[in-house]
Amino acid sequence: MLCSYPRPSRILDGRSITPGDTILGLASSGLHSNGFSLVRKIVQKEKPKDLAQLLEPTRIYVKPVLKLLEGVPVKGLAHITGGGLIGNVPRILQDGLRAKLRKAAWPRPEIFEWLKRAGNVAEDEMHRVFNCGIGMIVVVAAADAKRAAQNLRASGETVYEIGAIEKGPGGEADCVVV
């Protein structure tokens, strides 16, 4: 048996995402599969004694997300893998939309602060390369945000309301972190 969970009856292609929708962020377990070329350079330079935080396995969000899909109309999902926040979030948006993320809305785990300091990595580059503590993005209508967050927390997730969808300034979908 491949999957013991009910499959959602619709495909989440991002077409229903509109300005005003809420962006929820699920906490990451660490780096996931983000930025290992840069991490390798920093580690070679700094030679840290404890590499455990760098080797934390990637969180997989299948079970809590499938449960969420049973009870809340989700408009979009983005697993923040290679490409960091800036590279992954626009993949679920239609042209003309922007995801505006508030970096103060979630705590950045120390491993990312260490990488920034040790590698002298610019803030914009941190968001382009790393998940910065957010492993999965969930987009829902603003009216469904509280219920979605409660559902995810009941499944054991750490959830932050990290931003909103707005009309973008250009033609292509994008993401900004402010």
C-alpha positions in Angstrom: 0.0 0.0 0.0 1.6 3.3 -1.1 -0.5 5.7 0.9 -2.9 5.1 3.8 -4.1 8.7 3.9 -7.0 10.0 1.8 -5.8 11.9 -1.2 -7.1 15.5 -1.7 -9.8 15.8 -4.3 -8.2 18.8 -5.9 -4.8 19.8 -7.2 -3.2 22.8 -5.5 -1.8 24.7 -8.4 -1.9 28.2 -6.9 -4.6 29.6 -9.1 -6.9 30.3 -6.2 -4.2 32.4 -4.4 -5.2 36.1 -4.3 -4.1 39.3 -2.7 -5.0 39.3 1.0 -4.4 35.6 1.6 -2.4 34.7 4.7 0.9 32.9 4.6 1.6 30.5 7.4 5.1 29.1 8.0 5.9 25.7 9.5 9.1 25.5 11.5 12.0 23.7 9.8 14.2 21.1 11.6 17.3 22.9 10.4 18.9 23.4 7.0 16.9 20.8 5.1 18.5 20.6 1.7 19.3 24.3 1.5 22.6 25.9 0.7 25.0 23.1 1.3 27.6 24.5 -1.2 27.7 27.7 0.9 27.6 25.7 4.2 30.6 23.6 3.0 32.7 26.7 2.3 31.8 28.2 5.8 32.6 24.9 7.6 35.9 24.5 5.8 36.9 28.1 6.8 35.5 28.0 10.4 36.1 24.3 11.3 33.4 24.1 14.0 33.7 21.4 16.6 30.0 20.5 16.6 28.4 19.8 13.3 25.2 18.1 14.7 23.0 21.1 13.8 24.2 21.0 10.2 23.2 17.3 9.9 19.6 17.5 11.3 17.4 15.5 8.9 14.9 17.3 6.7 11.4 17.5 8.1 8.7 16.0 5.9 5.3 17.6 6.4 3.1 15.0 4.7 1.0 13.8 7.6 0.1 17.2 9.1 -0.5 18.7 5.7 -2.8 15.8 4.6 -4.8 16.2 7.8 -5.0 20.0 7.2 -6.3 19.4 3.7 -9.2 17.4 5.1 -10.5 20.3 7.1 -9.3 23.6 5.7 -9.3 24.9 2.1 -5.6 25.3 1.4 -4.7 27.5 -1.6 -1.0 26.7 -1.9 1.9 24.8 -0.4 5.6 25.2 -0.8 8.3 23.0 0.8 11.3 25.2 1.2 14.1 23.1 -0.2 16.9 24.1 -2.5 16.5 27.8 -3.3 15.5 29.1 0.1 12.5 31.2 0.8 12.9 33.6 -2.2 13.3 30.8 -4.7 10.6 28.5 -3.6 7.6 30.6 -2.6 7.1 32.2 -6.1 6.7 28.7 -7.6 3.1 28.5 -6.1 2.1 32.0 -7.2 0.5 33.2 -10.4 2.2 36.1 -12.3 1.4 39.5 -10.8 1.4 38.2 -7.2 4.0 38.8 -4.5 4.5 36.9 -1.2 5.5 39.5 1.4 7.1 37.7 4.4 7.9 39.5 7.7 11.2 38.1 9.0 10.3 39.4 12.5 7.3 37.0 12.6 9.3 33.9 13.4 12.5 33.2 15.3 15.5 32.4 13.3 17.3 29.3 14.7 20.8 29.9 15.9 22.3 27.7 13.2 21.3 30.3 10.6 22.6 33.2 12.7 25.9 31.3 13.0 26.1 30.8 9.2 25.4 34.5 8.6 28.1 35.6 11.0 30.7 32.9 10.2 30.2 33.3 6.4 29.6 37.0 6.4 26.4 36.3 4.4 24.2 39.2 3.5 20.6 39.2 4.8 19.2 39.0 1.2 21.5 36.1 0.4 20.3 34.3 3.6 16.7 34.3 2.3 17.8 33.4 -1.2 19.8 30.4 -0.1 18.4 29.1 3.2 14.9 28.4 4.7 15.9 30.6 7.8 13.7 28.4 10.0 10.7 28.0 7.8 10.4 24.6 6.2 7.0 24.7 4.6 4.7 27.6 3.5 0.9 27.2 3.6 -1.3 29.8 1.9 -4.9 30.1 3.0 -7.6 32.7 2.9 -7.3 35.2 5.7 -10.6 33.9 7.2 -9.2 30.4 7.4 -5.8 31.3 8.9 -6.6 30.8 12.6 -8.3 27.4 11.9 -5.4 26.2 9.7 -2.9 27.2 12.4 -4.9 25.4 15.1 -5.2 22.3 12.9 -1.4 22.2 12.2 -0.6 22.8 15.9 -2.9 20.0 16.9 -0.7 17.8 14.6 2.4 18.9 16.4 3.7 21.6 14.1 5.1 24.9 15.2 3.3 27.5 13.1 3.8 31.2 12.5 1.7 33.7 10.6 4.6 35.1 8.6 3.1 37.2 5.8 0.5 37.9 3.2 -0.1 37.8 -0.6 -0.2 41.1 -2.3 -0.4 42.4 -5.9 3.2 42.4 -7.2 4.9 45.4 -8.9 5.8 43.5 -12.0 4.6 40.7 -14.2 6.4 37.7 -12.6 5.5 36.2 -9.3 8.0 37.0 -6.5 8.7 37.0 -2.8 10.2 39.6 -0.6 11.3 39.4 3.0 11.0 42.6 5.0 
